[in-house]
Amino acid sequence: MIQSMTGFGKAVVEVVNKKVSIELKSLNSKQLDLNVRMPSIYREKELEIRTLLSQVIERGKVECLVSVEHIDPAASSKISESAIRSYYGQIKEVAHNLGVDIPNDWFSIIFRLPDVVKTEVGEFDESEWETVYDAFEKALKALMKFRTQEGTALEEVFRNKIGAITELLQEIDKYDSDRIEKIKMRLIDASKKLDVSYDENRFEQEMIYYIERLDVNEEKVRLGNHLKYFMETMESEKKQGRKLGFIAQEIGREINTLGSKSNDAEMQKIVVRMKDELEQMKEQILNVL
Protein backbone atom coordinates (compact mmCIF):
# COMPACT_ATOMS: atom_id res chain seq x y z
CA MET A 1 0.00 0.00 0.00
CA ILE A 2 1.34 3.41 -0.92
CA GLN A 3 1.45 6.44 1.37
CA SER A 4 0.98 10.08 0.45
CA MET A 5 3.31 12.87 1.55
CA THR A 6 0.31 15.16 2.05
CA GLY A 7 -1.15 15.12 5.55
CA PHE A 8 -2.36 16.99 8.62
CA GLY A 9 -2.37 16.15 12.30
CA LYS A 10 -3.32 18.09 15.42
CA ALA A 11 -3.38 17.53 19.16
CA VAL A 12 -4.34 19.83 22.06
CA VAL A 13 -3.39 19.29 25.69
CA GLU A 14 -3.79 21.32 28.92
CA VAL A 15 -0.91 21.70 31.35
CA VAL A 16 -0.62 24.04 34.37
CA ASN A 17 -2.78 26.99 33.34
CA LYS A 18 -1.83 26.55 29.67
CA LYS A 19 -3.39 25.00 26.59
CA VAL A 20 -0.73 23.67 24.24
CA SER A 21 -1.74 23.14 20.59
CA ILE A 22 0.41 21.14 18.16
CA GLU A 23 -0.21 21.18 14.41
CA LEU A 24 1.66 19.16 11.78
CA LYS A 25 1.24 19.80 8.06
CA SER A 26 3.13 17.98 5.30
CA LEU A 27 3.39 18.41 1.52
CA ASN A 28 5.48 16.68 -1.13
CA SER A 29 9.22 17.26 -1.31
CA LYS A 30 12.24 15.36 -2.65
CA GLN A 31 13.82 15.31 0.82
CA LEU A 32 12.71 15.89 4.40
CA ASP A 33 12.28 19.65 4.83
CA LEU A 34 11.35 20.19 8.47
CA ASN A 35 10.35 23.58 9.89
CA VAL A 36 9.64 23.66 13.64
CA ARG A 37 8.24 26.71 15.42
CA MET A 38 8.06 26.41 19.21
CA PRO A 39 7.64 28.85 22.12
CA SER A 40 10.87 29.74 23.90
CA ILE A 41 9.88 27.72 26.97
CA TYR A 42 10.16 24.48 24.96
CA ARG A 43 13.05 25.55 22.72
CA GLU A 44 15.57 23.29 24.43
CA LYS A 45 13.50 20.29 23.34
CA GLU A 46 13.43 21.20 19.65
CA LEU A 47 16.15 18.70 18.70
CA GLU A 48 14.25 15.92 20.45
CA ILE A 49 11.12 16.78 18.46
CA ARG A 50 13.04 17.00 15.18
CA THR A 51 14.45 13.52 15.82
CA LEU A 52 10.98 12.12 16.55
CA LEU A 53 9.46 13.63 13.41
CA SER A 54 12.32 12.69 11.08
CA GLN A 55 12.27 9.05 12.20
CA VAL A 56 8.60 8.63 11.33
CA ILE A 57 7.86 11.09 8.50
CA GLU A 58 11.08 10.43 6.51
CA ARG A 59 10.25 12.61 3.48
CA GLY A 60 8.17 15.70 2.69
CA LYS A 61 7.95 19.40 3.49
CA VAL A 62 6.72 19.50 7.08
CA GLU A 63 5.50 22.47 9.12
CA CYS A 64 5.38 21.91 12.89
CA LEU A 65 3.67 24.69 14.85
CA VAL A 66 3.45 24.69 18.64
CA SER A 67 1.33 27.42 20.22
CA VAL A 68 0.59 28.11 23.89
CA GLU A 69 -2.60 29.78 25.11
CA HIS A 70 -2.84 30.80 28.74
CA ILE A 71 -6.13 29.67 30.24
CA ASP A 72 -6.12 32.60 32.71
CA PRO A 73 -4.34 35.48 30.91
CA ALA A 74 -4.65 37.79 33.93
CA ALA A 75 -2.62 35.42 36.07
CA SER A 76 0.21 35.30 33.54
CA SER A 77 0.26 38.99 32.48
CA LYS A 78 2.15 41.77 34.19
CA ILE A 79 2.14 45.54 33.58
CA SER A 80 5.59 47.08 33.39
CA GLU A 81 5.54 50.36 35.33
CA SER A 82 9.10 51.17 34.25
CA ALA A 83 8.10 50.85 30.58
CA ILE A 84 5.13 53.21 31.12
CA ARG A 85 7.34 55.79 32.87
CA SER A 86 9.90 55.60 30.06
CA TYR A 87 7.29 56.00 27.30
CA TYR A 88 5.56 58.88 29.15
CA GLY A 89 8.87 60.71 29.62
CA GLN A 90 9.63 60.39 25.91
CA ILE A 91 6.13 61.59 24.95
CA LYS A 92 6.52 64.70 27.16
CA GLU A 93 9.92 65.46 25.65
CA VAL A 94 8.70 65.09 22.06
CA ALA A 95 5.58 67.20 22.79
CA HIS A 96 7.75 69.96 24.33
CA ASN A 97 10.19 69.94 21.39
CA LEU A 98 7.34 70.15 18.88
CA GLY A 99 5.36 72.73 20.90
CA VAL A 100 2.22 70.61 21.10
CA ASP A 101 0.05 69.38 23.95
CA ILE A 102 0.21 65.80 25.21
CA PRO A 103 -2.81 63.86 23.86
CA ASN A 104 -5.58 63.25 26.38
CA ASP A 105 -5.55 59.53 25.56
CA TRP A 106 -1.78 59.14 26.09
CA PHE A 107 -2.34 56.45 28.69
CA SER A 108 -4.29 54.18 26.33
CA ILE A 109 -1.73 54.85 23.57
CA ILE A 110 1.11 53.69 25.81
CA PHE A 111 -0.66 50.41 26.53
CA ARG A 112 -0.50 49.58 22.81
CA LEU A 113 3.28 50.01 22.74
CA PRO A 114 5.71 47.05 23.04
CA ASP A 115 6.76 45.63 26.42
CA VAL A 116 4.14 47.51 28.46
CA VAL A 117 2.15 44.34 29.16
CA LYS A 118 4.25 41.20 29.36
CA THR A 119 3.15 37.59 29.54
CA GLU A 120 5.08 35.54 32.01
CA VAL A 121 6.48 32.55 30.14
CA GLY A 122 7.34 30.59 33.25
CA GLU A 123 10.07 28.04 33.75
CA PHE A 124 10.43 24.75 31.96
CA ASP A 125 8.93 21.78 33.80
CA GLU A 126 10.08 18.27 32.85
CA SER A 127 6.87 16.60 34.05
CA GLU A 128 4.88 19.11 32.00
CA TRP A 129 7.02 18.26 28.97
CA GLU A 130 6.06 14.58 29.21
CA THR A 131 2.44 15.54 28.62
CA VAL A 132 3.40 17.84 25.73
CA TYR A 133 5.58 15.11 24.19
CA ASP A 134 2.62 12.69 24.31
CA ALA A 135 0.62 15.31 22.42
CA PHE A 136 3.35 15.42 19.77
CA GLU A 137 3.05 11.67 19.34
CA LYS A 138 -0.74 11.95 18.99
CA ALA A 139 -0.43 14.70 16.38
CA LEU A 140 2.16 12.61 14.51
CA LYS A 141 -0.10 9.55 14.62
CA ALA A 142 -2.97 11.64 13.20
CA LEU A 143 -0.68 12.94 10.44
CA MET A 144 0.40 9.42 9.43
CA LYS A 145 -3.21 8.22 9.43
CA PHE A 146 -4.09 11.11 7.11
CA ARG A 147 -1.18 10.18 4.84
CA THR A 148 -2.35 6.57 4.69
CA GLN A 149 -5.88 7.65 3.75
CA GLU A 150 -4.51 9.92 1.03
CA GLY A 151 -2.33 7.05 -0.17
CA THR A 152 -5.38 4.81 -0.53
CA ALA A 153 -7.04 7.46 -2.70
CA LEU A 154 -3.88 7.80 -4.83
CA GLU A 155 -3.71 4.04 -5.26
CA GLU A 156 -7.23 4.03 -6.69
CA VAL A 157 -6.26 6.81 -9.12
CA PHE A 158 -3.23 4.83 -10.31
CA ARG A 159 -5.27 1.67 -10.78
CA ASN A 160 -7.73 3.56 -12.96
CA LYS A 161 -5.00 5.21 -15.03
CA ILE A 162 -3.00 2.01 -15.54
CA GLY A 163 -6.22 0.24 -16.49
CA ALA A 164 -7.05 2.96 -19.00
CA ILE A 165 -3.59 2.79 -20.63
CA THR A 166 -3.83 -1.01 -20.75
CA GLU A 167 -7.17 -0.81 -22.56
CA LEU A 168 -5.76 1.72 -25.02
CA LEU A 169 -2.80 -0.57 -25.67
CA GLN A 170 -5.20 -3.38 -26.55
CA GLU A 171 -7.12 -0.98 -28.80
CA ILE A 172 -3.95 -0.37 -30.83
CA ASP A 173 -4.06 -3.99 -32.03
CA LYS A 174 -7.16 -3.23 -34.10
CA TYR A 175 -5.23 -0.76 -36.24
CA ASP A 176 -1.80 -2.41 -36.10
CA SER A 177 -2.91 -5.68 -37.72
CA ASP A 178 -3.34 -4.27 -41.23
CA ARG A 179 -1.25 -1.11 -40.83
CA ILE A 180 1.93 -2.59 -42.32
CA GLU A 181 0.06 -3.90 -45.35
CA LYS A 182 -1.45 -0.48 -45.98
CA ILE A 183 1.97 1.18 -45.77
CA LYS A 184 3.41 -1.40 -48.14
CA MET A 185 0.64 -0.82 -50.68
CA ARG A 186 1.12 2.95 -50.47
CA LEU A 187 4.83 2.57 -51.22
CA ILE A 188 4.16 0.27 -54.19
CA ASP A 189 1.50 2.59 -55.60
CA ALA A 190 3.81 5.57 -55.21
CA SER A 191 6.66 3.76 -56.97
CA LYS A 192 4.43 2.90 -59.93
CA LYS A 193 3.52 6.54 -60.40
CA LEU A 194 7.17 7.51 -60.72
CA ASP A 195 8.27 7.81 -64.33
CA VAL A 196 11.72 6.35 -63.62
CA SER A 197 13.36 2.96 -63.85
CA TYR A 198 14.61 1.23 -60.69
CA ASP A 199 15.92 -2.10 -59.49
CA GLU A 200 12.92 -3.99 -58.18
CA ASN A 201 15.03 -6.26 -55.97
CA ARG A 202 16.74 -3.28 -54.34
CA PHE A 203 13.38 -1.55 -53.95
CA GLU A 204 12.01 -4.67 -52.23
CA GLN A 205 14.97 -4.77 -49.85
CA GLU A 206 14.66 -1.08 -48.96
CA MET A 207 10.92 -1.44 -48.40
CA ILE A 208 11.42 -4.42 -46.09
CA TYR A 209 14.03 -2.46 -44.12
CA TYR A 210 11.70 0.55 -43.85
CA ILE A 211 8.71 -1.56 -42.77
CA GLU A 212 10.77 -3.40 -40.14
CA ARG A 213 11.58 -0.03 -38.57
CA LEU A 214 7.84 0.64 -38.25
CA ASP A 215 7.16 -2.58 -36.36
CA VAL A 216 5.88 -1.82 -32.84
CA ASN A 217 5.49 -5.31 -31.39
CA GLU A 218 8.52 -4.92 -29.11
CA GLU A 219 7.26 -1.56 -27.85
CA LYS A 220 3.84 -3.02 -27.10
CA VAL A 221 5.37 -5.90 -25.15
CA ARG A 222 7.67 -3.61 -23.16
CA LEU A 223 4.86 -1.17 -22.43
CA GLY A 224 2.66 -4.01 -21.18
CA ASN A 225 5.49 -5.24 -18.93
CA HIS A 226 6.06 -1.74 -17.52
CA LEU A 227 2.35 -1.38 -16.72
CA LYS A 228 2.36 -4.69 -14.84
CA TYR A 229 5.57 -3.77 -13.02
CA PHE A 230 4.02 -0.49 -11.90
CA MET A 231 1.09 -2.34 -10.34
CA GLU A 232 3.33 -4.95 -8.70
CA THR A 233 5.56 -2.25 -7.21
CA MET A 234 2.61 -0.27 -5.91
CA GLU A 235 1.08 -3.31 -4.23
CA SER A 236 4.17 -4.99 -2.80
CA GLU A 237 6.65 -2.30 -1.74
CA LYS A 238 6.74 0.60 0.72
CA LYS A 239 8.27 4.06 0.22
CA GLN A 240 8.16 3.48 -3.53
CA GLY A 241 7.43 7.02 -4.75
CA ARG A 242 10.76 7.47 -6.53
CA LYS A 243 10.61 3.98 -8.04
CA LEU A 244 7.09 4.54 -9.36
CA GLY A 245 8.37 7.78 -10.90
CA PHE A 246 11.13 5.91 -12.72
CA ILE A 247 8.69 3.28 -14.02
CA ALA A 248 6.38 6.05 -15.24
CA GLN A 249 9.30 7.52 -17.20
CA GLU A 250 9.86 4.15 -18.91
CA ILE A 251 6.14 3.92 -19.71
CA GLY A 252 6.38 7.37 -21.29
CA ARG A 253 9.34 6.36 -23.45
CA GLU A 254 7.50 3.36 -24.89
CA ILE A 255 4.37 5.44 -25.55
CA ASN A 256 6.46 8.08 -27.36
CA THR A 257 8.13 5.40 -29.49
CA LEU A 258 4.74 3.94 -30.37
CA GLY A 259 3.65 7.37 -31.57
CA SER A 260 6.76 8.02 -33.63
CA LYS A 261 6.65 4.61 -35.32
CA SER A 262 2.91 4.25 -35.81
CA ASN A 263 2.60 6.15 -39.11
CA ASP A 264 -1.14 5.83 -38.65
CA ALA A 265 -3.62 8.56 -37.71
CA GLU A 266 -5.86 6.37 -35.54
CA MET A 267 -2.94 4.87 -33.63
CA GLN A 268 -1.52 8.33 -33.00
CA LYS A 269 -4.86 9.43 -31.52
CA ILE A 270 -4.65 6.50 -29.11
CA VAL A 271 -1.08 7.47 -28.21
CA VAL A 272 -2.23 11.01 -27.38
CA ARG A 273 -4.86 9.59 -25.02
CA MET A 274 -2.21 7.37 -23.40
CA LYS A 275 0.01 10.41 -22.83
CA ASP A 276 -2.86 12.29 -21.23
CA GLU A 277 -3.51 9.45 -18.76
CA LEU A 278 0.21 9.16 -17.99
CA GLU A 279 0.68 12.89 -17.36
CA GLN A 280 -2.15 12.82 -14.83
CA MET A 281 -0.40 9.91 -13.14
CA LYS A 282 2.94 11.72 -13.01
CA GLU A 283 1.38 14.69 -11.24
CA GLN A 284 0.04 12.41 -8.51
CA ILE A 285 3.22 10.32 -8.22
CA LEU A 286 4.97 13.45 -6.91
CA ASN A 287 2.84 13.08 -3.76
CA VAL A 288 3.84 9.46 -3.09
CA LEU A 289 6.29 8.78 -0.27
Protein Blocks (a to p, Z undefined) as FASTA:
>chain_A
ZZdfbdcddddddeehiacdddddddddfbdcddddddfklmmmmmmmmmmmmmmnopac
dddddddddfblmlmgccdfklmmmmmmmmmmmmmmnopacdfklmmmmmmpghklccde
bjadfklmmmmmmmmmmmmmmmmmmmmmmmmmmmmmmmmmmmmmmmmmmmmmmmmmmmmm
mmmmmmmmmmmmpccdddfklmmmmmmmmmmmmpcklmmmmmmmmmmmmmmmmmmpghkl
mmmmmmmmmmmmmmmmmmmmnopaklmmmmmmmmmmmmmmmmmmmmpZZ
